[in-house]
Amino acid sequence: MSTPQPDASRPSESRADDDRATPDDLLHARTGTEVSPEDLVLAAGQDVTPETLERARRKLAEEGPSAIDKLLP
């Protein structure tokens, strides 16, 4: 199976529209709801244990709900 190649016949100006960056608000997964320590642990790919929950509580206290934005796209 071949990978499609860009159409060389299209002017570079019209290709530029396809290459725009995704807006920041579409990249973040947080929906404005409260982020729990368990959410943070799971987003980091860790097992939920008393130790990981405590680390997540400290991280949330320091960084707030935006701490999860660093882990999720």
C-alpha positions as CSV (number, residue, x, y, z in Angstrom):
1,M,0.0,0.0,0.0
2,S,1.5,3.3,-1.0
3,T,1.4,6.5,1.0
4,P,-0.3,9.4,-0.8
5,Q,2.1,12.2,-1.8
6,P,1.2,15.9,-1.9
7,D,-0.2,17.1,-5.2
8,A,2.7,18.9,-6.8
9,S,0.4,20.6,-9.2
10,R,-1.3,22.6,-6.5
11,P,0.2,26.0,-5.8
12,S,2.0,26.3,-2.5
13,E,-0.5,29.0,-1.3
14,S,-3.4,26.5,-1.4
15,R,-1.4,23.8,0.3
16,A,-0.6,26.3,3.1
17,D,-4.3,26.1,4.2
18,D,-3.9,22.3,4.8
19,D,-0.7,22.9,6.9
20,R,-2.2,25.2,9.5
21,A,-1.7,24.3,13.2
22,T,-4.6,23.0,15.2
23,P,-5.9,25.7,17.5
24,D,-4.8,25.4,21.1
25,D,-8.3,25.0,22.5
26,L,-8.8,21.9,20.4
27,L,-5.7,20.2,21.6
28,H,-6.5,20.0,25.2
29,A,-8.7,17.2,26.6
30,R,-10.0,18.9,29.7
31,T,-13.6,19.8,29.5
32,G,-13.8,22.3,32.3
33,T,-14.8,19.7,34.8
34,E,-13.0,19.1,38.1
35,V,-9.8,17.1,37.8
36,S,-9.4,14.5,40.5
37,P,-6.1,13.0,41.7
38,E,-7.2,9.7,40.2
39,D,-7.7,11.4,36.8
40,L,-4.1,12.6,37.0
41,V,-2.7,9.2,38.0
42,L,-4.6,7.5,35.2
43,A,-3.6,10.1,32.6
44,A,0.0,9.5,33.5
45,G,-0.4,5.8,32.8
46,Q,0.2,4.8,36.4
47,D,-1.5,2.4,38.7
48,V,-3.8,4.0,41.3
49,T,-2.1,3.5,44.7
50,P,-2.0,5.5,47.8
51,E,1.4,6.8,46.9
52,T,0.5,7.9,43.3
53,L,-2.7,9.5,44.6
54,E,-0.7,11.5,47.1
55,R,1.7,12.7,44.4
56,A,-1.2,13.6,42.2
57,R,-2.8,15.6,45.1
58,R,0.4,17.5,45.6
59,K,0.7,18.2,41.9
60,L,-2.9,19.4,41.7
61,A,-2.3,21.7,44.7
62,E,0.8,23.2,43.0
63,E,-0.4,23.4,39.4
64,G,-4.2,23.3,39.6
65,P,-6.4,21.5,37.0
66,S,-4.0,22.5,34.2
67,A,-1.6,19.8,35.4
68,I,-3.6,17.2,33.4
69,D,-3.1,19.3,30.2
70,K,0.6,18.5,30.3
71,L,-0.2,14.8,30.2
72,L,-3.0,14.7,27.6
73,P,-3.1,16.1,24.1
